[in-house]
Amino acid sequence: MPLVADSGYYSVMSAHISLSAVVTEDLAGSRLDQIAAKLFPEYSRARLQSWIKDGSLKVNAKSQRPRDRLKNGDLLEIQAEIAASDQFEPEQLELDIQYEDDDILVLNKPANLVVHPAAGHYQGTLLNGLIYAYPQLDTIPRAGIVHRLDKDTTGLMVVAKTLKSHISLVNQLQQRSVEREYEAVVHGVLTGGGTIDESLGRHPVNRKKNAINENGKEAVTHYRVIERFRSHTHVQLNLETGRTHQIRVHMAHINHSLVGDQLYGGRFQLPAACSEAFADKLRSFKRQALHARRLALIHPSTEEIMAWQIEAPADFKELIAEMILDQNPTGMIDD
């Protein structure tokens, strides 16, 4: 049965996509491609651009260019097929499901798992595992994935099981009403918490990296100290925005990069006078010490506020344990 939502009409019976939306007064005067991204946030900008160019996305029943400016009341309509090349192979993967109902599922993502297929990672991703376990997700944008964690970041993610839920969750993320709390271990001793409000964009040289860029997208990270150690700090981080590599770039920007971060951590250095056991732990920790430990949102159907929390994985806990020993190598407690 079709679903009607604020951002359009969706046919869920096949890979055919049928959507419509009207330009509102606050969007009038903007470019077609910018308006389409606002009205249909569940689809990537690249896909919307391709639909504009091939005529699948029309304005008032006519094809237009991405740069054309639109007026209040203009009608955008999309009639498109998701081609076979856009479908991904189902694969049986072990999924650590923490919560599930008819609308959403919440899972605990392990390290070394790519969330969405991309160049070099077309198989073995979370998306491949989701469409194996839940074949109906094949007709939902990105198989219901509305936010991502980096390959080596662990922790909680929510997945939409219906188009209605997908729209709701995307809107909540855009409105910043989804609470995402992380914990991390960073180099250096932080004296207190703070807020990093620095826009992010592509790195000018390394295309695999993001960087602080005043012309980039707004990015806001709040952090506070959980525990200080001799040469490191265990921190809590809360996101207002969800940019790619946001926490990793922001913490590196204030000279407190994440332990184990192979991309933003800089040259590896051992703290002075550390034990051999602690040195071995730091050398062997080859992923960013980052864990998404808490997630809270408004349930798409019941409108109830729901929250989940998950403990950090064993390697993260072991890292903390070694830092406690490094802080107090004799195991003696001061009076």
C-alpha positions in Angstrom: 0.0 0.0 0.0 1.5 3.4 -0.9 2.6 5.8 1.8 1.8 9.5 1.8 4.3 11.7 3.6 5.2 15.4 3.8 8.0 15.0 1.2 5.9 13.2 -1.4 4.3 9.9 -2.5 6.2 6.7 -2.5 5.4 3.5 -4.3 6.7 0.6 -2.3 5.7 -2.3 -4.5 8.7 -2.3 -6.8 12.0 -0.6 -7.5 10.0 2.2 -9.3 10.2 5.5 -7.4 7.3 7.9 -7.6 7.6 11.2 -5.6 6.2 14.7 -5.6 6.6 17.8 -3.6 5.8 21.5 -3.8 8.3 24.4 -3.5 7.5 26.3 -0.4 8.0 30.0 0.1 11.2 29.7 2.1 12.8 27.7 -0.8 11.6 29.9 -3.6 14.4 31.5 -5.6 16.9 28.7 -4.9 18.3 26.4 -7.6 16.5 23.3 -8.6 19.2 20.9 -7.4 19.3 22.7 -4.0 15.6 22.6 -3.6 15.4 18.9 -4.6 18.0 18.1 -1.9 15.8 19.8 0.7 12.5 18.2 -0.5 13.9 14.7 -1.0 16.6 14.3 1.7 16.4 10.5 1.6 18.2 10.5 -1.8 21.8 11.5 -2.4 22.5 14.8 -4.2 24.3 12.8 -7.0 21.2 10.7 -7.6 18.9 13.7 -7.7 21.3 15.5 -10.1 21.2 12.5 -12.4 17.4 12.4 -12.3 17.3 16.1 -13.2 19.6 15.6 -16.1 17.9 12.5 -17.5 14.4 14.0 -17.1 13.2 11.7 -14.4 12.8 14.7 -12.2 10.5 17.4 -13.8 9.2 20.8 -12.7 5.6 21.5 -13.6 5.8 18.5 -15.9 8.8 20.0 -17.8 12.5 19.1 -17.7 14.8 21.9 -16.3 18.5 22.4 -15.6 19.9 21.9 -12.1 20.8 25.6 -11.9 17.4 26.9 -12.8 15.7 29.0 -10.1 12.2 27.9 -9.0 9.2 29.8 -7.7 6.8 29.3 -4.8 4.3 26.6 -5.7 6.3 24.9 -8.4 5.6 21.2 -8.5 8.5 18.7 -8.5 7.8 15.2 -9.6 10.1 12.2 -9.9 9.3 9.1 -11.9 12.4 6.9 -11.8 13.5 3.3 -11.8 16.2 2.0 -9.5 18.4 0.2 -12.0 19.8 -3.2 -11.3 23.2 -1.6 -11.0 21.9 0.3 -7.9 21.0 -3.0 -6.2 23.5 -4.7 -3.9 24.1 -8.4 -3.3 22.6 -9.8 -0.1 25.1 -11.4 2.2 24.7 -13.3 5.4 26.4 -11.3 8.2 26.1 -11.5 11.9 24.1 -8.5 13.1 24.1 -7.5 16.8 20.5 -6.2 17.0 19.7 -4.3 20.2 16.1 -3.4 19.5 13.6 -4.1 16.8 9.9 -3.5 15.9 7.9 -3.0 12.8 9.4 0.5 12.1 13.0 0.5 13.2 15.9 -1.6 14.3 18.8 -0.5 16.4 22.1 -2.4 16.1 25.6 -2.4 17.6 28.1 -2.0 14.8 31.5 -3.7 15.3 34.8 -2.4 14.2 36.1 -3.3 10.7 32.7 -3.1 9.1 31.9 -0.7 6.3 28.4 0.7 6.6 27.6 1.3 2.9 29.1 0.0 -0.4 31.5 2.3 -2.1 34.6 2.1 -4.2 36.7 -0.8 -2.9 33.9 -2.0 -0.6 31.0 -3.4 -2.6 30.7 -6.5 -0.5 30.7 -7.4 3.1 29.1 -4.1 4.2 26.4 -3.6 6.7 24.0 -2.8 3.9 24.7 -6.2 2.3 23.9 -7.8 5.6 20.7 -5.8 6.1 19.2 -6.7 2.8 20.0 -10.4 3.4 18.3 -10.4 6.8 15.5 -8.0 5.8 14.8 -8.3 2.0 12.1 -5.7 2.1 14.8 -3.0 2.8 15.9 -3.4 -0.8 13.1 -0.9 -1.8 14.1 1.7 0.8 16.8 4.3 0.2 20.2 3.0 1.3 18.4 -0.1 2.8 17.1 2.1 5.6 20.5 3.4 6.7 20.0 7.1 7.7 23.4 7.8 9.3 26.8 6.2 9.3 29.7 5.2 11.5 33.2 5.0 10.1 34.5 1.5 9.3 36.4 1.2 12.6 34.0 3.1 14.8 31.9 0.9 17.0 28.4 1.4 18.5 24.8 2.2 18.0 23.0 2.8 14.7 19.3 3.1 13.9 17.9 1.7 10.6 14.5 2.5 9.2 12.4 -0.6 8.2 9.7 1.4 6.3 9.7 4.5 4.1 7.6 6.3 6.6 10.2 5.6 9.3 13.0 6.6 6.9 11.4 10.0 6.3 10.8 10.6 10.0 14.4 9.7 11.0 16.0 11.7 8.2 13.9 14.7 9.3 14.9 14.2 12.9 18.5 14.1 11.9 18.1 17.3 9.9 16.3 19.0 12.8 19.1 17.8 15.2 16.6 16.1 17.5 18.4 12.7 17.4 20.9 12.5 20.3 24.2 10.8 19.5 26.7 10.4 22.3 30.1 9.0 21.8 33.1 8.2 24.0 36.7 8.3 22.8 40.3 8.2 24.1 42.4 11.1 22.9 46.1 12.0 23.0 47.1 14.6 25.6 45.5 15.7 28.8 42.4 18.0 28.4 41.9 20.5 31.2 38.2 20.7 30.6 35.3 20.4 28.2 34.3 22.7 25.4 32.6 23.1 22.0 34.2 22.9 18.6 32.3 24.9 16.0 34.3 24.6 12.8 32.9 24.0 9.4 34.2 20.9 7.5 35.0 20.3 3.8 37.1 18.1 1.7 40.9 18.2 2.3 42.5 20.2 -0.4 45.1 17.5 -1.2 44.1 14.2 0.3 40.6 13.2 -1.0 40.2 10.6 1.6 40.2 13.2 4.4 38.1 16.1 5.5 39.5 19.3 6.9 38.5 22.5 8.6 37.2 24.7 5.9 35.4 28.0 6.5 33.4 27.5 3.3 32.4 23.9 4.2 29.4 22.5 6.0 28.6 23.6 9.5 29.9 21.1 12.1 29.5 21.4 15.9 30.9 18.9 18.5 30.6 19.2 22.3 33.1 17.4 24.5 33.7 16.9 28.2 36.2 15.0 30.3 35.2 11.6 31.7 38.7 10.8 33.1 42.2 12.2 32.8 45.2 9.9 32.6 48.9 10.6 32.7 49.2 11.2 28.9 45.6 10.7 27.6 42.0 11.7 28.2 38.8 9.6 28.1 36.1 12.0 26.8 32.4 12.1 26.0 31.3 13.7 22.8 27.9 14.9 21.6 27.2 15.8 18.0 24.9 18.6 16.8 25.7 17.8 13.2 26.9 14.6 11.6 29.6 15.3 9.1 32.0 12.7 7.7 34.9 12.1 10.2 33.6 15.1 12.3 34.8 14.0 15.7 38.1 12.8 14.3 38.8 16.1 12.4 37.6 18.3 15.3 39.7 16.6 18.0 42.8 16.6 15.8 42.2 20.3 15.1 42.5 21.1 18.9 45.6 18.9 19.0 43.9 16.0 20.8 43.6 13.4 18.1 42.0 10.0 18.8 44.2 7.2 19.9 44.7 4.7 17.0 43.5 7.1 14.3 45.5 6.1 11.2 44.2 9.0 9.1 44.2 12.0 11.4 46.4 10.9 14.3 49.7 12.2 12.9 53.1 10.6 13.6 52.9 7.8 16.2 54.6 8.7 19.5 54.8 6.9 22.8 54.3 8.8 26.1 57.5 9.2 28.2 58.3 6.5 30.7 55.4 4.3 29.8 55.5 0.6 30.6 56.2 -1.9 27.9 52.7 -3.4 28.3 51.2 0.1 27.7 53.5 0.7 24.8 52.4 -2.6 23.2 48.8 -1.8 23.7 49.2 1.6 22.0 51.2 0.1 19.1 48.6 -2.6 18.5 45.5 -0.3 18.7 45.2 0.3 15.0 41.7 1.9 14.8 40.4 5.1 16.2 39.3 4.8 19.8 35.8 5.9 19.2 32.5 4.3 20.3 28.9 5.5 19.7 27.5 4.6 23.2 24.1 6.2 23.4 21.4 7.0 20.9 18.0 8.7 21.5 15.2 9.6 19.1 11.5 10.0 18.6 9.9 6.8 17.5 8.4 7.3 14.0 5.0 5.8 14.8 4.4 6.1 18.5 6.3 9.5 18.9 7.7 8.1 22.1 11.2 9.2 23.1 13.4 6.1 23.0 17.0 5.7 24.1 19.6 2.9 24.0 23.1 2.6 25.5 25.8 0.0 24.8 29.1 -0.7 26.5 32.3 -0.2 24.6 33.9 -3.3 23.0 36.7 -5.3 24.7 39.6 -3.6 23.0 38.4 -0.2 24.0 38.0 -1.3 27.7 41.5 -2.9 27.6 43.0 0.4 26.4 41.4 2.2 29.3 42.6 -0.5 31.7 46.2 0.0 30.5 45.9 3.7 31.0 44.7 3.2 34.6 47.7 1.0 35.2 50.0 3.6 33.6 48.5 6.2 35.9 49.2 4.1 38.9 51.7 1.4 38.0 52.2 0.0 41.6 48.5 -0.5 42.1 48.8 1.3 45.4 46.0 3.7 46.5 47.1 7.0 48.0 45.6 8.0 51.3 
